[in-house]
Amino acid sequence: MAVPEPWASLLDAHPAARVARVAEQHRAGYRVCERPDILFAVESPPEWQRARLDPLERAGVGDWVLVEDGHIVTLLPRQSALKRGAAGEHYRQQLIAANIDTAFVVCGLDDDFNPRRIERYLLLVRGGGVEPVVVLTKSDKDGDVDAALVALQPIRDEGVAVHAVNAKDADSVAVLLPWLHTGHTVVLVGSSGAGKSTLTNTLLGNERMKTGAVRASDSRGRHTTTHRALLPLLAGACLIDTPGMRELKPTGEEKPDRAAFADIDALALECRFRDCRHEREPGCAVRAAMDAGTLDPNRMANWRKLVDEVAVAAVTLEARKAADRRGPRGRRPG
């Protein structure tokens, strides 16, 4: 596997250490690889065991680390990071995968199909500096591919590739090969039952990942993938499969106008007033587009919701950074 550069100073500080990549993360430690087909267990540094440590300071799947004598000695700088706001009242960021080139946003063409949820995924993916590709699975079933493509036309207009595939058919998923070349890392994200594990098995060429049937009532599946894992593909890329995510909270670092809503941002620039809220103001180009039927009101509502969520998360993120700078009990470190 190609190792990103430059890490010269860290390598010089640990001359006896070897570079490895995290393939699996477990409570008791990690499994890492120096070559795609050879994994071995290592222990994490003692400081990573501290309860108050920011989770982003620990290695995650896809991270590059230096290992020595069965221990990780340091985490190497990330090239990209796919994150989300962790569930719960207290603000935290959760690392989904690191050093990713492309994210396959997997969505089934059954009751799982939801353009608004796909837009939310695009917000997180692009916020992490990762290229998104939308993969619509179950094209062999009753899903209406043409209707789905029409519903996703706004994000296709923004340059996001959208492909409908039969995840069980190697010939069908071959359309994804341009993103699976040597040295490339792809992560699969999507809800449970979307077909991520089935797609992974087809790309691997074997039934390595456990799959399960979805419920007929809502097309949702159980979490057949229970942990993130980095897997080498014959095409030369590395693939990271992830458990289905029920909650997709922004981190506060995203830019909605640059993520999946460039069309709305462009319309807003044509409004008469720069501070237009796109409600009842005269000369509002966004309202005019909705009235003309060229802008989906549901898409606009999702934009509003995500903008508000990102704004709240951004304020909370800054407050947390300020608290961390002050140190315990409000004392400034010094």
N, C-alpha and C positions, 0 to 999 in steps of 0.2 A: 504494500500500500504506500502511496506517495505521502510523504510527511511534509506539512506546510513549513515554510521558512519565513523570516529568520527567528530562531530561538537560541542564537549563539551564546548569549550571556548565561542563560539558564543551563545550557549544556556544559559550558565551561565550569559552572559552579558545582556540577555533579558529574565529574569525568568518568566515574565508574558506573553511572546509571545508563539504562537503555530506554529508548523511546518505545512506547506501546500505546495502543488505543483501547479505550473502554468499550467492551462488547456487551457486558451485562453488569447491572448494579443491583446488589442485594444488601439486606440489612447487615449481614456479617462481613461484607467486603465486596470485592469486585472480581470479575473475570476480564482479562485483557488479552490482547493479541499483538504480536509483533509481525506475524504473517496471518493472512485471512483464515488459514485452515488450522492454526495452532493456538488454542486458548489455554491460559493458566490463571490460577487464583492468586490474588495479591490482597494484602491488608491495607487499609487506609491509614493516613497519618493520624496520630492521637488528637490533634487539634480539630479534626473533622468530626470528632465525637461530641464536641460541645453542643449542648442543646440550643444555645442562643446563636450559634453560628448561622450566618445567612446561607440558605441552601444553595445559592448560586456559587458559593465559594468551594463547594464540594464538586467533585467530578461527576459527570453524568454520561449516559451512553453517547458515544461519538466523540468524547473528549480525548485529547492526547495528553499523556502523562509520562513522567520519568519514573522508572521502577528500579529498585536495587534491593537485592537480598529478600525478595518476596514482599516488599513494601512499596507503596507509592510514596515518592519523596517530594514531588511537586506537580501541580497542575499547570500545563502549558497554555499560553494565551489562546483564546478562541477566535476563530475566523468569523463565525456566525453562531447565533443561539436562538432556538425556537422556544419561546416561553409563554406562559399564561399566568394570570392571577390565580393563586391557589384558593381553593374553597375555604370558607370560614370567615369570621368577622375580622380577624387580625390580618393586616395586609402582608402578603408574602408573594414572591414570584417563584413559580415552579418551572424548572428546566425540563423541557420535553425531550430535546435532543440538541447536540452541539456539533459544530463544524459541518453543517448541512449545506448542500448546493441547491437541492430541489425538494419541495414537499408535494407529494401526491395527495391531494384532498379527495378522499374516496367517498362517494355517495351512491347509494343504490337507486336504481330506477323503479323502485316500488314505493311504499309509503315512507321510506327513508328520505326521499327526494325533497329537499327544502332549500330553495335559492337563498333565503335569508340566513340560514345557518352556514351555507357556503360563503356568503359575504363576510360572515364573522370569522371564519377560518382564514380567509384571505387577509383580513385585518391583522391577525396574529402572525401569519406567515410572512407577509411583507414587512411587518414591524420588526421581525427578526433578521431582516436582510436576506431572506430566502426566496427563491423563485417558486411560485406556485404553479401546479398543473392540476386541473380538475379531472378526475377519473370517475366516470359514471359507469358503475358495474350493473350486472344483471340485464344487459341488453338482449339476452336470449330469452328473457321472460316477457311479461305483458307490459313492461314500461314503454311509454311513448317517447322514443328518442328525439323525434323531431320537435315535439312540444317542449321537452327539456332544453334543447338547444336554443329554442326561441326564448324561453324564460331566462336563459343565461347569456343572451346576446349582449347585454350591457357590459358584462365583464369580459366577454370575448372581444368586444370593441376596444377594450383597454389592453389588449395584447395577451390575455391569459389563455393558454391553450386548454381546450376542453375536448376530451375523448370519451366516447361511449364504447365499452368493451364487454365481452363475456369473460369474466375473470377466470373461468375454468379452461379457456381455450388459448393455448400458446400462440397460435396464429393471430388471434384477436388482440392479445396484449402486446404483440410485437410492435404495435404503434408507439409504445412507450420506450422502445430501445434507444432513441436518440438521447434520452436522459440517463441512460444506464451504461455509459462507457467507462473505461478504466480510469480510476482516480476520482470518480464522481460519487457523492453520497446522497442518497434519497431517503426521506422519511415518509412513512404512510400515516396519515391522520384521518380520522373520521369516526362516526358513531359506531356502537356495537351493532353487528349485523350488516354493516355496509359492504363487507366482502374483502376486508384488508388481508386477513389470513389466507383466504382462498387465492387472492391475487399474489401474495407472497409465495405460496406453494407453487403456483404456476411459473413464476419468475425463477424460482429455485430449481424447478424441474423435479421436485419430489415433495411428498406429503410431510414436511417437517413441522409445520405449524398446525396445531389442532383447530378444527373448524366445527361449527355447530349450526343447527337450523335456527331460523328466526321464527318469532311468534306470528301466527297468522293475523292476530288482532291488530298489531301495530308495526309489523315488519322489523321489530327490534330483536336483537340477539343477546345472548349472554356474553360475558367477557371471556371469550375463548383465548385471547392473548392476555396473560396475567402480568407480564412485565415487558419492558422494552428490551429489544435484542438487536445487535448489529450482526448482519448476515452477509457473507460474500456471495456474489452472483457470478455465474459463469461468464457473463458479458464483461466482467471486470469491475463493476460498481459495487458499492456497499449499500445494503438496504436495511433500514431500521423500521421494524414493525412496532406498533404501539397499541396499548389497550384503548378501547373506545372511551371517549371523553364526553361525559354528560354535561359538564359545565365549561364554558369558554369565556372566562373573564379577561378583559384587557389588562395589560400591565401598567398602562399610563404612558408608555413610550411610543405608542402607535400614532400614525398620521392617517386618519380616515380618508382624507382627500387623495392621498397617494396610494391607498391600499386597494380599494375596490369601488371608489365613488368619484373618479375623475370627471365623469360626466356631470354630476351634480355640482362639483366645484367649478367647472367651466361655466355652467349656467349661472351660478351665483355671481360670477364676475360681470354678468350682463345686467344684474339688477340695478335699479335706479339709485338705491341707497347702499352704501358700502356695509352698513350694519344691519342690512335686511335680515329678518328672522324667517322670511318665507312663509308668512302667515297671512296677514291682510294688508300688507304694505302695497301702495300703488307702484306699478312698474316692476313688479317682481317677476323675473324671468323663470324662476323655478315653479311658481304657481301657474304661470302661463303654460309651461310645458306639461304640467299635470292636467290642466284643463284641456289642452290640445290632445292628450292621450299619448304623448311621446315620452313621458316619464311616469313610471309605475308608482302610484301613491304608496304601495306597500314597501317599495324600495326606498322611497323618501322617508317613510316612517322608521325603517330600519337604520337609515343614515342618522336620523335624529337620535335614536336610542343609543347607537354606538358612540356618537360624538359626546353625548352626555356621560356615558360610562367611562370613556377615555379621560374626559375632563376630571371626573371624580377620582379616578385611579391616579391621575397625574398629581393632583393635590395631595393625596394620601402618600404617594411615593416621595414627594418632596418633604413632607412632614417626617416621614420615617428617616430619610437621609439626614435631616437636621437633627433628629433625636440621636442618631448614631454618632454624629459629629460631636454632640454635647457629652456623650458618654453616659455611664450609669448614673441614675438619680439626678440627671440634669447638670452634672459637673462637666465642664469642658476639659477634654484630655490635655494634659500639659506636663 
